[in-house]
């Protein structure tokens, strides 16, 4: 059978495309997904159903990059590894391998890009991507439970919640107060195009359920006779007639078969889509030739300009005698702001988590009793708009071998300078009432092992970090950075 549309990847984009395109009963749509599909909500695994902190049994240990310790080896994760910097050990890159894609395994943060991001795309010639033109689609995709105005939707398939300041833990309230005392304005809505400053965090976790695109969009379309969903299908390559894609070679259950479509849509993510293009002969001709892949189209940009937002963590122990909760405090405040001297608005973001297990390098069995899990306060500093660029390249013409990814974090001095500035005013917060009183000692590096409730001294900061000599590409750009002096 030849389909009108064949979609590769049922993730954050693919599930939406399948739902929207199949609204036309005269169009046939085939949706291919490498991972499994769970059409029955009751059979959805808990790690997909619930948000990280909303699960009945929340994470008792976390990786160095801040993820639950079960995520790196979970079958619903592609389990990619990559290079963060030339000095860094291999970095885990979680990507969803299930219907819903990464929206089914992520932390359920729901922040829009700045209006300037979209207008910059339009200025490059992508006329339909200006903020004014994408806003109706932002509104259409969501049901915002807290804001009902010209910038938010009330009838979309994805539920959106803004944290309630009245329910914040006192440490989160102190974080907000410290931001205000440093001159940042308060905002009620980080998804407003003119927003900036500190305000409620935003999530698409609805009543404890991670509302992925599989739940929000694909569920609306499963009954349609013109939509075929095929899970557990790995696409080996795209087939062409001349320079026009006509179909795919697919493997499932050890057998290969061909599918054809009037239009072939790649929505396999920032890793999967360029990987498949390169395997199919679309990419830099010299790179493809080195691997013996016939060139269909010499496109030097495929695999280039790889970016993601690097994160730096600062962790505090809890003061002696401080009341401890046995699970992470929900919601909280988030700060989005423009780094001094930057022309990229809201290029930095900071959030605070309370009572989370500390990050660690070595994954070992955590305490069985949740009350025995060490709890800390943790700040995540995110460079939202990096200028450093990396690259994705093939290491093999075999579709089963993951590509090599080098994110090249902090290669540009501008990126290092912006993050380094944060620690200057962060250290000055020690004199802010309530803030300093809710924190113990601080450290920047993940722990080597899984600690129990014992005093924390190793690696604690007793003096300000060397913020004015932020290092050249550092050894732990992601998930965290060690300070070199």
RAVENKA-V473870 format. One line per field, one symbol per residue. psi: psi as a letter, one per 40 degrees, with the letter a starting at -180 (. if undefined). Layout:
# RAVENKA-V473870
psi: ???
This chain:
# RAVENKA-V473870
psi: hhidhhhhhfaddddddddddedheehhhhhhhdaiigdhddehideddiideeidgiheiiideeiieeddeheehefiiihdieeiiihhghhhgihdadeeeaefighiiidddddddddeegdeeidddeddddddeighedhgaeeiieeiehhhhhihdeeiiddddddddddddeeiiiieheehdeiiahahihifhhfehhgidddddddeedeheehhhhifhhhdiiiihbehheaihihhfeiiiiiiidhhhhfeiedddddddddeehahddddddefhhhdhhgdeheifhiihiihihhhiiihehhhieiihiaaiihhihiheiehhfeiihihihfiiiiidhhihihdhdeehhiihhhhhhgdgieiiaihiieieheehiihhhefifdhddddddddddeddddeeeehidddeeibiiidiiidahiagiihdheiheiiigdefhiihidgdheihihh.
